[in-house]
Amino acid sequence: MTLKNIDLLIIAGYFIVLIIIGFFRNKTEKSSQNDYIINGRKLSLPGFIATLVSTWYGAILGIGENTYMYGIQTWFIFAFPYYIFAGVYAIWLSEKIWKTNVLSIPDIFRRNYGHQTGIISAYLIFILSSPAPYILSLGILLKFLFNIELIICLIIASIFSTVYLWNGGLSSIVKTDIFQLILMFAGFILLIGYSWVESVSPIELFRSLPDSHTDPLGGKSIQYISVWFFIAIWTIIDPSFFQRCSAVNNPRDAKKGLLLSIGFWFIFDILTISAGLYAYIFVIPKSPLMAYPMLAFKILPPGILGIFIVSLLAIIMSTIDSMSFVNAITFGRDIIWRLRKKDAKKNPVYLIKSALIAVSILSILLSILVPSVVRLFYTLGSIIIPGLILPFVNALTAKNKNINNYFSSLWLCLPVLISFLWFFIEKFRAGLLPPIEPFYPGMTISIFFYLALILSPKDNKLVYNSMSTE
């Protein structure tokens, strides 16, 4: 595919504006960990909504691929479950998180279960919040657009998505996300509008689709769909959600902003799924992952095409910068800083900045090892989530804070180990185990731990300590 000069100018202009916005910083802004990580708890409601909405669609190429192949099933695995858990988060957890007055999820584990469990949780969150799937998405898109080697594209994706985080932290993310939110909606509105003009209305399009694309299951099993539903529980343990709720200027705005964000997500999901269905009737891509770009090249004129390409870049990059940042916080502050006693009284911001480089390198390597966006997301989620979700919810909502460090560490580790072994055995010894997704065995083990916790008497030394672990 060939981009015209006007499209290339628009793309270049996007990168320039993004860097300028990201690097702009008031002279009065400080670099304390509180300011760097949660913007000094000064995040406004509009900024809160903009950064949440724009951050949520990093797997946009995967959404196009899934819609092209399975139709409206996409809404039932990538949209609807997340509305539910985002709503639960807003109503049940957002104000509790704001009132904890801590900077990260591992801090919650550390405060409630002890130092060892806090470190273990940080390792798990570090793996789960890896920006690798999104760096891979952007790398694949750049390769498609400019025909450059994938490894070079991955390096470019990492640099341009994180360079402005170095000085600004969350403040830079929020400022760039407002800009990128406008672009993401503008690009898909233009794509739908031109598709409508070139063919039929979205309603007529839906009526003309084959049964395979109007089936909520998309030809898959109930078990497959339900696993994606449970993977959406990731919302509860999402460090970006936690960070934004901690950074907003009051707890009421955290709740209100999340509920309003669900409305924006719904509108954008309608746009993206409609675009994927238009791609189904317009193009036959060599790779369905390129359904959106192929549709854009097919129907958009020069200039408008550039705006749409920029909207795709904005969607993915707004997720990469956020995930890279929380990943760097987890690695630099919640792991390295917590393990190095000599640095306990130092400002950990310098470690977070160093971790940004390490995170980018690790993400590039992971992208090369597992070159599938959807498979990366699905695999990491189904293995790691069972170990984190219930201990986190218990830490926020329960009063049983004298839990034995050994018990809490096992509660995190054993479900993950079981899910990983299940995945590994099925991967290399297919047919040896029942046809059950790895998520379920791990989650079952976690539920057993939770039942043991709430049913055990307070003097059970296998579960509880005799003194507080706070």
N, C-alpha and C positions, 0 to 999 in steps of 0.2 A: 504494500500500500504506500502511496506517495502523498506526502503532505505538501500543500502549497506554501509559498513564502509567508502569506498572511497568517496561516495556521502556526507556522514555526515562530513568527513574531509574537503571537498571542501566548504560546507556550513559554517562550523565553521571558516575556513580560510577567507571566505568572510567577516564575521562579524568582525574578528580581524583586517583585512586590512582596512576596512571601518572606524573603530574607530580610528586607528592609523592615517590615512589620515585626518580625521575630526578634531582630537585633535592637530595635528601638527600646530604650530603657531610660526611665527617669533617673536623674542623678541622685535623688533621695532614696531610691530603692536600695534595700539592704540585701545581704547575702546570708542571713541567719537561716538555719534549717527550717524554721517556721515560715519565713518569707519565701524561701526557695521552693519548698515542697508544697505548701498549701496557701501561698500568696498572702500570708499574714491573716488568713480568715477574712479577707475583704472581697471575696468573689460575689459579684452582683447576680441577681436573678437572670437577666438576659445573657450574661456571660456563662452562667451555670448551664442554662439550656443549650446555648450554642455549642459549648465544648462537649456536652453529653451526646447531643444529636449527631454532630459531625464525626465523633469518635467511633460510633457504633457500626460503621459500614465498611471497615477495612477489607472485608472479603467480598467486595462488590463484584469482582470478576467471577467468583464462585457462585454468587447469586444469579448472575446472568447464565452461567453454565447450567446450573440446576434447573432454572426456569425453562431454558431452551429444551432440556432433555425430559423434564418431568412436569412442566406446567405449574399449576397453582399449588402443587405440593410444597413449593418453596415457601409460601406464606405460612404453611402449617408446621414447618420445621425451623425456619429462620426468622419468623416474625411473631406469630401468635403466642408461642410459649414465653418469649421475652417480654411481651406486654404484661403477661400474668405475673411473672417474677419481678419485673420492674415495679408493678403496682404493689405487690407485697412488700418490696423494699421500701417504697415511698411511705406506705401507711404504717408499717410495722417497725422498720429498722432505721430509717433516715434520721429521725430525731435522736434516737439512742446513740447512733454513731457520732453525731455532732456533739453530744454531751459527754462522750468519752474523752474528748480533748486530747487525742493522741494523733500521731502522724501517719501511721501505717497499720495494716492488718496484723503483721507479726507483733506489733506492740500490744495488740489485744490479746494474742495468744501468750505473749510473755507475761503480761500483767495477771492473767487468770490462771495460767498453767505452769509458769516458771520459765527460766532462761533456756533450758534445753529444748522444750517444746516450741518456744518462740523461734529458735534457730531452725528447727526442723520445718516449721510452717513457712519460714522465709525461703528455704530451699525449694519447697513444693510450689510456692507462689512464683518464685523465679522461673521455674520450668513452665508453669501454666500461663504466665503472662508474657511469654516470649513473643517479640514482634516478628519472629521468623516467617509465619504464614503471610503476613502483610508485606514484608520486604520482598518475599518471593512473588507476591501478586504484582507489586510495582515493577520488579525486575522483569517479569514476563511481559508486562505491558510495554515497558521501554524497549525490550527486545523486538516486540511486534512492530512498534512504531518506527524504530530507527535501525533495525537489523544489526544490532551490536551483540557481541558475545554476552551470554547470560551473566557470567561472573562479573563483568564490567558493569552491567546494569544493576546488579545487586549492590555493588560498591557505591555507585551513584545514588541509588535509592536510599542507602543508609546515611550517606553524607548529607544530602539535601533535606532529609526528613528530620535530622537531629542537630544540625550544626547550630541552629539558633537557640537550642535549649541550654547551651553551655553557660551563658550568663543569666538568662531570664527565668529558667525553670518553668513552673506552672504559669506564671504571668505571660510568658511568651507563647505558650500553648494556647491559652485562652484568646489572646489577641489574634493569632493566626487562624484559630478555629472559627471565629466570627466571619472572617473573610472567606474561609473555605466552605462554611455553611451556605453562604449566598451562592457560591459557584456550583455546589453540588445540586441544589434545587434548580438553578437556572439551566444547567446542562441537560438534565433529564426532562424538564418541561419542554425545552426546545426539541429534544429527540422525539418525545411523544407527539408534539404538535406537527412536526414534519412527517412522521409516520402516519398520522391521521389523514393529513392532506394527500399523501401518496397512495393511501389504500382505503381503509374503512375506519369507522369510529371504534373505540375500545369495546363498546357493548357488542357491536356486530362482529368484531374480532373474536370475542369470547364465544359467541354463538357458533362460529365456524370452526372452532377447534375440535380435534378428535377427542374421544373419551379419555385417552391416556393423559391428556393435558388438562382435563377438567376434573380428574379424579383426585381427591384430597390426599390419597396415599401414593399417587403417582406410580402405581404398580408394585410398590414395596410392601413389606409386611408391617403389621401393627407394631411388632417389636422394634423394627428399624425406626419407625416414626417416633415411638415412645422414648427411645434412647436419645434422640435429638431433643425431645421435650425435656428430659432430665438433664441433658447437657446445658439447657438454658438456665438451670439452677446456678450455673457459673455466675449469673448476674449477682447472686447473693454474696459471692466471694470475690467479685471483680474489684481489684485494687483501684481501678480508675473511678468506679462508682464511689468507693470508700473515700478516696482522695477528694473528689468534688464535694461530697456531702460534708467532709471535714473543713473544706476551704470556704464554703458559702458563708455569707455574713450573719445568717441566723437560721435556726432549725426549721422554721416555718417555710422559708424559701427552698430548703432542701426538699421538703415534701411536695410543695407546690410545683417546683421546677421539674421534678421527676414525672409527675402526673401530666404536666404540659408537654414534656418531652415525648411521652407515649403518643400523644396526638400528632406531633411532627413525624415520629417514626412511622405511624400508620399511613400518613399522606405520602411519605417518601417510598414506603413499601409498595403502595399502589402504583406509583410511577415506575419503579424498577421492575416489578413483575409484568406490568403492561409492556414495557420496553422489551423484556425477554420474550414475551409472546409475539410481539411484532417481529422480532428477529427470527422467530420460528417460521414465519410465513415469507420473510423477505430474503434470508440468506441461508447458505449451507456452508458453515465454517468448517475448515479442516479440524479445528479444535473448538468445541462448544465454549471453552473458557473465554474465547474471543468474540462471543456473540454480540456484546454491546459495541465494541469497536468496529466490527464488521458491518453491523447495521448502520452505524454512524457514517462510515465511508460510503455506504450504498446510497443513503438518502440525503445527507446534509451537504449544503454548499460550502465552499471555502469560507473561512471566517467563522461561520457557525460550527463547522467541524472542529476548529481550533478551540472554541469555547467548550464544546462537549469533552474533548480530550482533556482539557484543563480540569473539568469537573471530575473526571475519573481520577486524575492525579491528586486533586484536592481531597477526595473521599479517602483514598488509600493513605496519603501522607498524613492526614489528620489523625489517623489511627496509629500509624507508625510512631509519630512523635510522642503520643500519649503512652503507648505501650512500652516504648523504649525508655521513657522517663520513669515510669513506675518500676520497670525491670531494673533500671540503674539504681533507683532508691533501695529496692529490695536487696540487690547484690552489694552495693557500696555501703549503705547504712545498716540495714537489718541483718546482714551477714558479716561483712568484713569489720565494720565499726564495732559491732557487738562482740566479736571474737577477739579483737585487739584491745586488751585492757589498758594498754598505755595510751590509747587514743580516746578513752572513755569521756574525757572532759573537753576534747577538741570539737570544733564545729565539723560535722561530717560532710559538709557540702563538697569539699575537695575530693572526698572518696566517691561521692555520687557522680561528679564530673568525670573522674577517671573511669568509673564503671560504665559510663555512656560509650566509651571506646570499646571496652571489653564486651559489652552487650551487642554492639554492632558486629563485631568479629564473630562472636558465637552464633548470632542469628544468620549471618551469611553462610557459615559452615552447616548449620542445621537445614537451611534452605537447599543447599546442594545435596545433602544426604537424603532428605525426604522432599523431593520436588513435586509435591501435590498440595495445594492450598487446603482443599476440603479435608484431605486425609490427615494433614498435620493438625488441623483444628479438632477433628473428630477423635483422633487417637489420643492427643494430649488431654482433652476434656474427659473422655471416658475412663482414663486411668487415674488422673490426679484428683478430680472433683470429689469422688467418694471419700477421700481421706480428709478433706478440709471442711466440707459444708456443715455437718452436724456439730463438730467441735466449735466452729465459729459462731453458729447460731446460739449454742449453749453458753458460750462466753459472753455474748451480748445480752442474753435474756434471763439466764438462770442466776440463782444466788449461791449455788454450790461451788465456791471458789477455793476450796481446800483440796482440790483433786490431786492425787498422787502423780508426781512427775513421770514416773514409769508408766502408769496407766494412760495418761494423756499422750505421751509419746507413741505408745503402741496404737492408740486410737487414731493417730494421724498416719502412722507408717503401715500398719497391717492391711487396711483396705486398699491402699495404693499398691502394695506388694502383691496382694491377691489379684487385683485387676490386671497388673502388669504380667504376672505369670499366666493368667488366663489368656491374655492377648498373645503372649509369646508362644504358648503351646498351640493355640489355634492357628497362629501364623505359620509355624513350622511342622506341626503335627496335626493337620486338619482332620477332623473326624474323631479325634481322641476324646474330646469333651462334648457335652451337649451343646446344641447350637444356640448359645446364649451370649449376648454382647458382654464384654468385659466389665462394663459399668455395673451390672447387676450383682455379681458376686462380691465386688468391693463394697458396694452400698449396703448389701446385706450384713456384712461384717461390721460396718460402721453402726448400723442400727442396733446390732447385738451389744456393742460397746455402750451405746446410749441407754439402752434398757438396763444394762448392768449398773450404769451410773445412777439412774433415778430410782432403781429398786434396792440398791445397796444401803445398809444402815451406815450412819456417819462414822461408826467406829471400825468399819471394814478397812484395814490397813492396806489391802490390795488396791483399793480405789481412792481412799482419802488419806491425807496427811493429818497429823495431830496439830499442825500449826499452819498458818496462812502461807501461801506461795507468792503472794503479791510482792 
